[in-house]
Amino acid sequence: MKLSPTIPSVTPTRLRLTRLLTSLGLLFVAGLASAQTAKPATSAKPAATAKVSSESDRKEVSLTVYNSNFALVREVRELSNLGTGNVNLEFRDVAATIQPETVAIKPLQKGALRVLEQNYRFDLLTPETLLEKYVGRNVFAYRYHEATGKEEKVEAKLLSMAGGPVLQMGNEITFGYPARFAFPELPPNLIAKPTLMWLVDSSQAKQSLEVSYLAQGLSWNADYVLVVNENDTVGDLIGWVTLVNNSGSSYRAAELKLVAGDVNRVHNQAAPMAPTAKRMAMASDGGFHEEGLLEYHLYTLGRPADVLDREQKQVTLLEAASLGIQKKLVFSGEQYYFQGQYGELSKNQKVSVFLDFENSEKNHMGMPLPKGTVRVYKADKAGKKQFVGEDAIDHTTRDEKIHIKMGEAFDVVADRKQIQWKTLGNCSSESSWEIELRNHKDENVTVEVREPAGGDWEVVQSSLPAKREDASMFTFDVNVPKRGKTKVTYKVRVRWC
C-alpha cells in the first residue's frame, strides 16, 4: 500500500494567534533597537555666572566703633547687573580683619536674593605666597653680572621654600641664589585683598544689598584738655575723640558712631598694626550727639567722615567753658597703719594735688564722658600755657564728680608719727598719732588728711574735728598758714577682724 504524507489542518483561531505573536515579536525587536540607539536626556543646570562688586558700588556705609578694638561695619551696595539664577558674587573691598562668621547679608528688595554658600578668601598675593604656590614648578631667575652690565635669565625648578628658595638648575641643587624671580603666570586663588565669595540665587538682575560684619583693628579713645585760670577755680574743657583705623579698608563719607562702655566679648584678637600718624582735628560744627544704648552710651557724629585705612583721626567730642573746679591738697594714710606698732612712718612726705569738678548741667557740662586721659594746662606769669599734669578717668555719667590727680605738691610736705600703741585684744588696738603739715608757699593752704581705718573704728580724741566720710574713712581739714606749719593729733580705737 502506498502511504501519502499527513498535512495537519490549520484552524482560523490558530492562524490568528500565530499572526499576533509574530507582530509582538517584531515590536519588541524594534523597541530594543530604538532603546539602544536613543541618546539619554540631559538635566544639567547651566553653570553659575561670575560677578564682582567693589567699593565703587557702595552707596551707604556706617561704622559703629567700640573702644575695645573692633567695629560694626554696615554698607549698602547697588548691583546694577547681577543677573538672575545662580551667581558667583565676588564681594571685594571688605576689611582685612573681618570676622567672616559675623557677616549678615540682606537684599533690600524682599525675596530677591538667597545666599547658598559663603567663602572667605584671604590667601593674599605676596612674594612669599607667590613662591610657595610655585613649589614643584619652573620659575625664571634673573641675575645681574657686573662684567656685562646685563641680567642673565636662567630657568630653574623651585623645589622648596622651607628656609628660603631651594632651586634645581640643570643637574645641580642650590639655595641662596642671588637673583630676582619671575613667574610665567599668576597662580589661581591668590588675591590682592581679602574677599567674600558668595554663591547666590538671584531672582532679578538689579539688586541693592545691605551687608554688615564685625571687624577688628578699629578703635577709639577719648582725650581731654583742661585749661585752668590763675586761681585754679575756673577751667575750659575740650574733649577729643582719637579714631585709629588698622582694618585694611577705607570708608569714605561714612556715618560714624562710637560706643562707650564695657561690651562683653569672647576675645581672640591679634595685636593691631601701628598706624600712620595723621592728626585731623575736625571743627565742632556737626559734632557728636549722645544717646543711651542698652547700658552703654552712643555718640553719633552729625556729618559724614572719611575713615581711611592706616590713619589716625581726631574729632571734637565736646567743649565746655567756664566750668567750676576745686583744687585740693590731700595727705593720705594707709589702713595697715592702725594694725601695728611703727613709730615714725614718714618724713617730708609730699602732699598730693587734685582737681575736682562736677559733670553737671549747672557746671556747664552734663554729658556722659567716655574714659580717657585729661591733660591740664595753666598759663604762667608771661601768659604762656604750661603743662601741669594729667590723669586717666573712667566712664563718668552726668551729675558725678571727676577727680584728677595732678601730681605731688613741691612746697607742702608732711610728717607722720605714731605716738602711742596699745593692744586691746585680738585684732583690736588703740593708737595715738601726730601729723605735722608744713607750708613753704607764700599763701595759706588747706590740706585734707584722709585716714582709711577700715573695720570698726572710733576717734576717741582729736585736736581738730574728725569727719566721717564713710564706714572705713575719716578726714581732717587742716588750714596751714603761709610759711608755717600745723600739727594734728588724734587717738583712735580700731577693730579689724
C-alpha positions as CSV (number, residue, x, y, z in Angstrom):
1,M,0.0,0.0,0.0
2,K,1.3,3.4,-0.8
3,L,1.3,5.9,2.0
4,S,0.8,9.7,1.5
5,P,2.2,12.4,3.9
6,T,-0.2,13.8,6.5
7,I,-0.8,17.6,6.4
8,P,-2.2,19.0,9.7
9,S,-5.2,21.1,9.3
10,V,-5.0,24.9,10.3
11,T,-8.0,26.3,12.0
12,P,-8.8,30.1,11.8
13,T,-8.2,30.5,15.5
14,R,-4.7,29.1,15.4
15,L,-3.9,31.3,12.4
16,R,-4.9,34.5,14.2
17,L,-2.8,33.6,17.3
18,T,0.3,32.9,15.2
19,R,0.0,36.3,13.4
20,L,-0.4,38.1,16.9
21,L,2.7,36.5,18.4
22,T,4.7,37.4,15.2
23,S,3.6,41.1,15.4
24,L,4.5,41.3,19.2
25,G,8.0,39.9,18.5
26,L,8.6,42.4,15.8
27,L,7.5,45.3,18.1
28,F,9.9,44.1,20.9
29,V,12.9,43.9,18.5
30,A,12.1,47.3,17.1
31,G,11.8,48.8,20.6
32,L,15.1,47.2,21.7
33,A,16.9,48.7,18.7
34,S,15.3,52.1,19.4
35,A,16.4,52.0,23.1
36,Q,20.0,51.1,22.1
37,T,20.3,54.0,19.6
38,A,18.4,56.7,21.6
39,K,20.5,59.4,23.4
40,P,19.9,59.9,27.2
41,A,18.1,63.2,28.1
42,T,20.2,65.8,29.9
43,S,19.1,67.6,33.1
44,A,22.3,69.5,34.0
45,K,21.8,73.1,35.1
46,P,23.8,75.9,33.4
47,A,27.0,76.9,35.2
48,A,26.8,79.9,37.7
49,T,27.8,83.2,36.2
50,A,30.6,85.3,37.9
51,K,30.1,88.9,39.1
52,V,32.3,91.3,41.0
53,S,31.3,94.0,43.5
54,S,33.8,96.6,44.6
55,E,33.9,99.8,46.6
56,S,32.5,101.7,43.6
57,D,29.1,100.0,44.2
58,R,28.9,101.3,47.7
59,K,26.0,103.8,48.2
60,E,26.0,103.9,52.0
61,V,28.4,103.0,54.8
62,S,28.3,103.4,58.5
63,L,30.8,102.5,61.2
64,T,30.0,101.8,64.9
65,V,33.3,101.7,66.6
66,Y,33.8,100.3,70.1
67,N,36.6,101.3,72.5
68,S,37.9,97.8,72.6
69,N,39.5,97.5,69.2
70,F,36.6,96.3,67.0
71,A,33.7,97.9,65.0
72,L,30.5,97.0,63.3
73,V,30.6,97.8,59.5
74,R,27.4,98.3,57.7
75,E,27.2,99.1,54.0
76,V,24.7,99.2,51.2
77,R,25.8,98.4,47.6
78,E,23.8,98.7,44.4
79,L,24.5,95.9,41.9
80,S,23.2,97.1,38.5
81,N,23.9,93.9,36.6
82,L,23.9,91.0,39.0
83,G,21.9,88.8,36.7
84,T,19.5,86.0,37.6
85,G,19.8,82.4,38.6
86,N,22.9,81.1,40.3
87,V,25.7,83.7,40.5
88,N,29.2,83.6,42.0
89,L,29.4,87.0,43.6
90,E,32.9,88.3,44.5
91,F,32.4,90.9,47.2
92,R,35.6,92.9,47.3
93,D,37.0,95.8,49.5
94,V,36.0,94.4,52.9
95,A,38.1,94.8,56.0
96,A,41.2,92.6,56.1
97,T,40.4,92.0,59.8
98,I,36.8,90.9,59.1
99,Q,35.3,88.1,61.2
100,P,33.6,86.0,58.5
101,E,31.3,84.3,60.9
102,T,29.6,87.6,61.8
103,V,28.6,88.5,58.2
104,A,25.0,89.2,57.6
105,I,23.6,89.9,54.0
106,K,20.1,91.1,53.3
107,P,18.5,92.2,49.9
108,L,16.6,95.4,50.2
109,Q,14.1,94.0,47.8
110,K,12.3,91.3,49.7
111,G,12.9,87.8,48.4
112,A,15.1,89.0,45.5
113,L,18.2,87.0,46.6
114,R,19.2,84.0,48.6
115,V,22.7,83.1,49.7
116,L,23.5,79.4,49.1
117,E,27.2,79.4,50.1
118,Q,29.8,81.8,51.6
119,N,33.6,81.6,51.4
120,Y,36.2,83.9,52.7
121,R,39.3,84.2,50.6
122,F,42.3,85.5,52.4
123,D,45.2,83.9,50.6
124,L,46.8,87.3,49.7
125,L,49.2,87.9,46.9
126,T,52.7,88.4,48.4
127,P,56.2,87.5,47.3
128,E,56.2,84.6,49.9
129,T,52.8,83.2,48.8
130,L,53.7,83.5,45.2
131,L,56.8,81.5,45.6
132,E,55.0,78.9,47.8
133,K,52.4,78.4,45.0
134,Y,55.3,77.7,42.5
135,V,56.9,74.9,44.5
136,G,57.4,72.0,42.1
137,R,57.1,74.3,39.1
138,N,59.6,76.2,36.9
139,V,60.5,79.9,37.5
140,F,62.9,82.3,35.9
141,A,65.8,83.6,37.9
142,Y,67.4,86.9,36.7
143,R,71.0,87.5,37.9
144,Y,72.9,90.7,37.3
145,H,76.5,90.4,36.0
146,E,78.7,93.4,36.6
147,A,81.1,92.5,33.9
148,T,78.5,92.6,31.1
149,G,76.2,95.1,32.8
150,K,73.2,92.8,31.9
151,E,70.9,90.4,33.6
152,E,71.2,86.7,32.8
153,K,68.0,84.7,32.6
154,V,68.1,81.1,33.9
155,E,65.1,78.7,34.1
156,A,65.0,76.8,37.4
157,K,62.7,74.4,39.2
158,L,61.6,75.6,42.6
159,L,61.9,72.6,44.9
160,S,61.2,74.0,48.3
161,M,60.5,77.3,50.3
162,A,61.4,75.9,53.7
163,G,64.0,78.4,55.0
164,G,64.3,80.1,51.6
165,P,64.1,79.1,47.9
166,V,65.8,75.8,47.0
167,L,66.4,75.5,43.2
168,Q,67.3,72.9,40.7
169,M,69.3,74.3,37.9
170,G,70.1,71.6,35.3
171,N,71.7,68.8,37.3
172,E,72.5,70.9,40.4
173,I,70.6,71.7,43.5
174,T,71.3,75.1,45.1
175,F,70.0,77.6,47.6
176,G,70.8,81.2,48.4
177,Y,70.9,82.1,44.8
178,P,71.3,85.9,44.4
179,A,68.6,86.6,41.9
180,R,65.2,88.1,41.4
181,F,62.4,85.7,40.3
182,A,59.9,86.0,37.6
183,F,56.8,83.8,37.0
184,P,55.1,82.8,33.8
185,E,51.6,83.3,35.2
186,L,49.6,84.2,38.3
187,P,48.6,81.1,40.3
188,P,44.9,80.7,40.9
189,N,43.3,81.6,44.2
190,L,45.8,84.4,45.1
191,I,44.0,87.7,45.6
192,A,45.2,91.3,46.3
193,K,42.8,91.9,49.2
194,P,40.6,89.7,51.4
195,T,37.4,89.0,49.6
196,L,34.0,87.4,50.4
197,M,32.7,84.9,47.9
198,W,29.0,84.1,47.7
199,L,27.1,81.6,45.6
200,V,23.7,83.3,45.4
201,D,20.3,82.6,43.8
202,S,19.2,85.9,42.3
203,S,15.6,86.5,41.0
204,Q,16.3,89.9,39.5
205,A,19.2,91.5,37.7
206,K,19.4,94.7,39.6
207,Q,19.9,94.4,43.4
208,S,20.6,96.5,46.4
209,L,22.3,94.6,49.2
210,E,22.9,95.5,52.8
211,V,26.0,93.8,54.3
212,S,27.2,94.1,57.8
213,Y,30.0,92.4,59.8
214,L,32.4,92.9,62.7
215,A,36.0,93.8,62.1
216,Q,39.0,94.2,64.3
217,G,41.6,96.9,64.1
218,L,39.2,99.8,64.5
219,S,39.3,101.6,67.9
220,W,38.9,104.9,69.5
221,N,39.7,106.7,72.8
222,A,38.9,110.0,74.4
223,D,41.4,112.7,75.3
224,Y,40.6,115.9,77.2
225,V,42.4,119.2,77.5
226,L,41.6,121.3,80.6
227,V,42.9,124.9,80.8
228,V,42.6,126.4,84.3
229,N,42.7,130.0,85.4
230,E,45.2,131.7,87.6
231,N,43.4,130.9,90.8
232,D,42.6,127.2,89.9
233,T,38.9,127.9,90.3
234,V,37.6,128.0,86.7
235,G,38.6,126.0,83.6
236,D,37.7,125.4,80.0
237,L,37.5,121.7,78.8
238,I,37.8,120.4,75.3
239,G,37.2,116.7,74.6
240,W,38.7,114.9,71.6
241,V,38.0,111.5,70.0
242,T,41.0,109.8,68.5
243,L,40.0,107.2,66.0
244,V,42.5,104.6,64.6
245,N,41.8,102.5,61.5
246,N,44.0,99.5,61.0
247,S,41.3,97.3,59.4
248,G,42.8,97.1,56.0
249,S,39.9,99.0,54.3
250,S,38.9,102.7,53.9
251,Y,35.4,104.1,54.4
252,R,34.6,107.3,52.7
253,A,31.7,109.6,53.7
254,A,30.9,107.1,56.5
255,E,28.3,107.6,59.2
256,L,30.4,107.5,62.3
257,K,29.1,106.2,65.7
258,L,31.1,105.5,68.8
259,V,30.0,103.2,71.7
260,A,31.3,104.0,75.2
261,G,31.0,101.2,77.7
262,D,32.4,97.8,78.6
263,V,30.8,95.5,76.0
264,N,31.3,91.8,76.8
265,R,33.0,89.7,74.0
266,V,34.8,86.4,73.5
267,H,38.3,87.7,72.7
268,N,40.8,86.1,70.3
269,Q,42.2,89.2,68.7
270,A,45.6,89.9,67.1
271,A,47.5,93.0,68.1
272,P,46.8,96.0,65.8
273,M,49.4,97.3,63.5
274,A,50.9,100.7,64.2
275,P,49.0,103.4,62.3
276,T,50.4,106.1,60.2
277,A,50.0,109.2,62.4
278,K,47.8,111.8,60.8
279,R,46.3,114.3,63.1
280,M,43.0,115.7,61.8
281,A,41.2,118.0,64.2
282,M,37.7,118.4,63.0
283,A,35.6,121.5,63.6
284,S,32.9,121.3,66.2
285,D,30.1,122.1,63.7
286,G,28.1,118.9,63.1
287,G,29.8,117.4,66.2
288,F,28.8,114.3,68.3
289,H,25.3,113.7,69.7
290,E,24.9,111.4,72.6
291,E,22.2,108.9,73.4
292,G,21.7,105.8,75.6
293,L,22.2,102.3,74.1
294,L,21.3,99.4,76.4
295,E,23.6,100.2,79.3
296,Y,26.1,102.0,77.2
297,H,26.3,105.4,75.6
298,L,26.3,106.0,71.8
299,Y,27.9,109.1,70.2
300,T,26.9,109.9,66.6
301,L,28.9,112.4,64.5
302,G,26.5,114.8,62.9
303,R,28.1,114.7,59.4
304,P,29.8,112.1,57.2
305,A,33.6,111.5,57.8
306,D,36.3,109.8,55.8
307,V,37.9,107.0,57.8
308,L,40.9,105.9,55.8
309,D,43.0,102.8,56.3
310,R,46.1,103.3,58.5
311,E,45.0,106.7,59.6
312,Q,44.6,108.4,63.0
313,K,41.8,110.9,63.1
314,Q,40.8,113.3,65.8
315,V,37.3,114.8,66.1
316,T,35.9,117.2,68.6
317,L,33.7,115.4,71.2
318,L,32.7,118.3,73.5
319,E,33.5,121.9,74.5
320,A,32.7,123.3,78.0
321,A,33.7,126.8,79.0
322,S,33.8,128.4,82.5
323,L,33.3,125.2,84.5
324,G,33.9,125.5,88.2
325,I,36.8,123.5,89.6
326,Q,38.3,123.0,93.0
327,K,42.0,122.4,93.8
328,K,42.6,120.0,96.7
329,L,45.8,119.1,98.6
330,V,45.4,115.6,100.1
331,F,47.6,113.7,102.5
332,S,46.6,110.1,102.8
333,G,47.4,107.3,105.2
334,E,47.1,103.5,104.9
335,Q,44.8,101.0,106.6
336,Y,47.6,98.9,107.9
337,Y,49.0,101.8,109.9
338,F,46.4,101.1,112.7
339,Q,47.2,97.4,112.9
340,G,50.8,97.5,114.3
341,Q,53.4,99.5,116.2
342,Y,55.5,101.6,113.9
343,G,56.9,104.9,115.5
344,E,57.8,107.4,112.7
345,L,56.2,106.3,109.4
346,S,57.1,109.2,107.1
347,K,59.3,112.3,106.9
348,N,59.0,115.2,104.4
349,Q,56.3,113.2,102.5
350,K,54.9,115.2,99.7
351,V,51.2,116.1,99.6
352,S,49.1,115.1,96.5
353,V,47.4,117.7,94.3
354,F,43.9,117.0,92.9
355,L,41.5,119.0,90.7
356,D,37.8,118.2,91.2
357,F,34.8,119.3,89.1
358,E,31.1,118.3,88.7
359,N,29.9,116.8,85.4
360,S,26.6,118.6,85.6
361,E,24.5,121.0,83.6
362,K,24.8,123.5,86.4
363,N,28.5,123.4,85.9
364,H,28.1,123.9,82.0
365,M,28.6,120.1,81.3
366,G,26.3,117.2,81.9
367,M,27.3,114.9,79.0
368,P,28.4,111.4,79.9
369,L,32.1,111.3,79.4
370,P,33.9,108.3,77.9
371,K,37.0,107.1,79.7
372,G,40.2,108.7,78.6
373,T,43.1,110.9,79.7
374,V,42.7,114.5,81.0
375,R,45.7,116.8,80.4
376,V,45.8,120.1,82.3
377,Y,47.4,123.3,81.3
378,K,47.9,126.6,83.1
379,A,49.3,130.0,81.9
380,D,52.5,131.3,83.6
381,K,53.0,134.9,84.5
382,A,54.0,135.7,80.9
383,G,50.6,134.3,79.7
384,K,52.1,131.2,78.1
385,K,50.4,127.9,78.8
386,Q,52.4,125.2,80.5
387,F,51.6,121.5,81.1
388,V,51.0,120.9,84.8
389,G,49.7,117.3,84.9
390,E,47.5,114.5,83.6
391,D,45.3,111.7,84.8
392,A,43.1,108.9,83.5
393,I,39.4,109.0,84.1
394,D,36.9,106.1,83.8
395,H,33.5,106.3,82.0
396,T,31.7,109.1,84.0
397,T,28.0,109.6,83.8
398,R,26.4,113.0,84.3
399,D,26.0,114.5,87.8
400,E,29.1,112.7,89.0
401,K,32.3,114.3,90.3
402,I,35.6,113.9,88.4
403,H,38.9,113.6,90.4
404,I,42.1,114.4,88.5
405,K,45.4,113.7,90.3
406,M,47.9,116.4,89.1
407,G,50.9,115.1,91.0
408,E,52.7,116.0,94.2
409,A,53.0,119.5,95.7
410,F,56.5,120.9,95.8
411,D,56.1,123.3,98.7
412,V,53.7,121.4,101.1
413,V,55.1,118.4,103.0
414,A,54.1,116.3,106.0
415,D,55.5,114.1,108.8
416,R,53.6,111.2,110.4
417,K,54.4,109.6,113.7
418,Q,52.7,107.1,115.9
419,I,53.0,108.4,119.5
420,Q,51.3,105.6,121.3
421,W,50.2,102.0,120.6
422,K,48.2,99.7,122.8
423,T,46.7,96.3,122.2
424,L,43.1,96.0,123.3
425,G,42.6,92.3,122.4
426,N,42.6,90.1,119.4
427,C,42.6,92.2,116.2
428,S,42.0,95.5,118.1
429,S,44.2,98.4,119.2
430,E,44.3,102.0,120.4
431,S,46.9,104.3,118.9
432,S,47.8,108.0,119.1
433,W,49.1,109.9,116.1
434,E,50.8,113.2,115.3
435,I,50.7,114.6,111.7
436,E,52.7,117.8,111.1
437,L,52.0,119.7,107.8
438,R,54.4,122.4,106.6
439,N,53.6,125.0,104.0
440,H,56.5,126.8,102.3
441,K,54.3,128.8,99.9
442,D,53.6,132.5,100.1
443,E,49.9,131.8,100.6
444,N,47.7,129.9,103.0
445,V,46.6,126.4,102.0
446,T,44.1,123.8,103.2
447,V,45.1,120.1,103.3
448,E,42.7,117.3,103.6
449,V,44.1,114.5,105.7
450,R,42.5,111.2,104.7
451,E,42.7,108.2,107.2
452,P,41.4,104.8,105.9
453,A,40.9,103.0,109.2
454,G,38.9,100.0,108.0
455,G,36.9,97.7,110.2
456,D,35.2,99.2,113.3
457,W,36.8,102.4,114.4
458,E,36.2,105.3,116.7
459,V,38.1,108.6,117.1
460,V,38.4,108.9,120.8
461,Q,40.2,112.3,120.9
462,S,41.4,114.8,118.2
463,S,42.8,118.3,118.0
464,L,40.6,119.1,115.0
465,P,37.1,117.9,114.2
466,A,37.2,114.4,112.5
467,K,34.7,114.0,109.7
468,R,33.3,110.5,108.9
469,E,33.5,110.1,105.1
470,D,32.2,106.6,105.0
471,A,32.3,103.3,107.0
472,S,36.1,103.0,106.6
473,M,37.4,106.6,106.3
474,F,37.7,109.7,108.4
475,T,39.2,113.0,107.4
476,F,40.5,116.3,108.8
477,D,40.5,119.7,107.0
478,V,43.7,121.4,108.1
479,N,44.5,125.0,107.5
480,V,48.2,125.6,107.1
481,P,49.4,129.3,107.2
482,K,51.9,130.6,104.6
483,R,55.5,129.7,105.5
484,G,54.1,128.0,108.6
485,K,53.1,124.6,110.0
486,T,50.1,122.9,111.7
487,K,50.0,119.8,113.8
488,V,47.1,117.4,114.0
489,T,46.9,114.9,116.9
490,Y,44.3,112.2,117.5
491,K,43.6,108.9,119.2
492,V,41.7,106.1,117.6
493,R,40.4,102.7,118.5
494,V,40.2,100.1,115.7
495,R,39.0,96.5,115.5
496,W,39.7,94.9,112.1
497,C,38.5,91.3,112.5
